[in-house]
């Protein structure tokens, strides 16, 4: 049945929708304070507290994640250090050097250099991200027309220099890993939604 | 005084010092584990199996840390204060019978350093001197948190001395001796002879006061982290801070022994079973210190004083009076 909320009367407080929580007045005299203490002691509230922690100890339902040994799964849309992907068939870099990521980067931390190679194809010679400035907003991954730059899931960054994570060679999928099928199509930020092929509508040609 | 007696006494002192220093360290381990389990955590896990060697790691850290004496402190007093806490805690243990006497190769050993006839009075008196550790340390630290802590420790410890004294008075009237061995032997007849049955009020009062005397959680105002940082311990680091810690944990063990011996029959008739029961009783009281820390919130200083002077002390006095009347008739 279709439910429609009635919003004719917004003065709910006048019609007992709100009520005061029953809080006793604070004791003023010494005798009242004494009675309060006796009442609370006789209620056994202290022992309820003791029982609660003892129950948790007996249940032994531990929530600790022993971090270096165990890791929590991170969400697919997590935005950690960037990766540059390759084309599956040819192994070429997906990046076409359009420079959109460099343009959209709001903290101005992406720097790329391109040239026209022998095959008249635009080649990216330098690609680096200054992680000291990057705010991991994900705009670069979102704007990339080729799904070339994506955010990876690598959040454990220990190194002597930040630059070690973001030199082009480090971000780019190595060729041997690609041929071994190790490059995973990134399901997260900026990626195509699963099943999106089905929702593509053909552009009507005849207007 | 023959040589054998001196050697035996020194040996006992060394054994007690070693055992209870180690127990103080292990106490921190148990505290962290028990608190962790009650809060659905695991506690220390990385150093050694189940984190058991965490105690050793902490010890190495404390021993090798730089001994920092801050700029404006009163140096001699600042340096001696932790020693007072640790030393008085261990001195108090001299009159506690930890175990019934036993015979090794024809030689009877009394596991008590000095069976003096004012045992319980000595224990409480020396424990009361332990007040000077936090008091002097806090006042000498040139730190306002420490100063507040020193004032609180003076107020709390002195107030609760009244409760411990009055609560113990009633059982002592029944036993007629201050020696802890005599008190223990008074209850040697078994579980029905335990003083806790005839003096339940004194038992509860003494137990409550024990929390104040050791500065444990419902009454942990002396070094309450969320109000006054670490109180008197704020300016301390390294082994001086460690001495405060050892003193606190040794005190917890010793007061647990005193409660078990005075009210719960101690080691009973002196058989092995009785001795084992004493260990279990002490373990329970030590565990209860940790248990309450996980379960109960701290009270305010004024509430603590109120509880002491307006509730517990009148009850203690009434208890003494009623005990006296009952004994008279």
Interface residues (C-beta under 8 A of the other chain):
Chain A: X30 X33 X34 X37 X46 X49 X50 X52 X53 X54 X56 X57 X60 X61 X62 X63 X64 X66
Chain B: X34 X37 X38 X39 X40 X41 X42 X45 X291 X292 X294 X295 X296 X306 X307 X310 X311
